[in-house]
Amino acid sequence: MARLIRAQGTGPIKIEPQDKPIFICGCGLTKNFPFCDGTHKACKAEQPGKLYVYDDQGNVIEERNES
């Protein structure tokens, strides 16, 4: 089932529970959930006040003004 998730994060969340830090996805686009895989780079160009819809490959398929 597909769903639209509103997320404002555009980067990972860093946690350091051990010697090596772990990065948790903050944008919702990762294919390795809950871990960051770098896909957040696709949302760096997002503009405030707009809603972006991504396909399974991380490409923007719809952009609209938020209401």
N, C-alpha and C positions, 0 to 999 in steps of 0.2 A: 504494500500500500504506500503510495506517495504522500508526502505531506510537506507543507510550506512551513519553515521554521524561521522566525524573525530573530536574527542574531546581530548584534552590533559589534562584536569582536572582530578584529581584523588580523589577529595574530595569536600565537600560542600562549598558554599559561604555564609558567615555569614552576616546577616543584622540585625540591631537593631532599628527598627522603633517604638518600644514600650518597655514595661517593660521586656518582655520575648523575647530573640533573636529568629529569624527565620532562618532556613538553607535552601538555595536554591540549587538544584542539580547542580553540576559542571561537572559530568562525563557522564550524559546522560542515565544512566542505571535505574534510579528510576522508580517505578511503580506508584508513587504519584506525578507526574510532576505538577508544577515546584518544589515541595518540596523534600528535601532529605529524603530518607527512610533507609539510611545506606548501600545501595547496592554497593556504591563505594568501599567497602572493597574487592570486587572481582577484582578490578583493581590495587591493591597495588603491585602485583608482576609483573606488566607489565614492559617490558624492553624498553629503549629508542631506536628509530629507527625501531620499529616493529608496525605493524597494527594488531589489535585484533578485531575479530568479535564475538559478543555475541548473544546467543539465548534469547528467552523471559524469561527464568528463570535465566538469568545472568551468564550462563556458557559459557566459551570460546569454540566456534565451529571452529574457524579458526585463525591461527597465521601466519603472513607472514612478510617478510622484506619489509619496505617501499621503494618505488622507486620514 
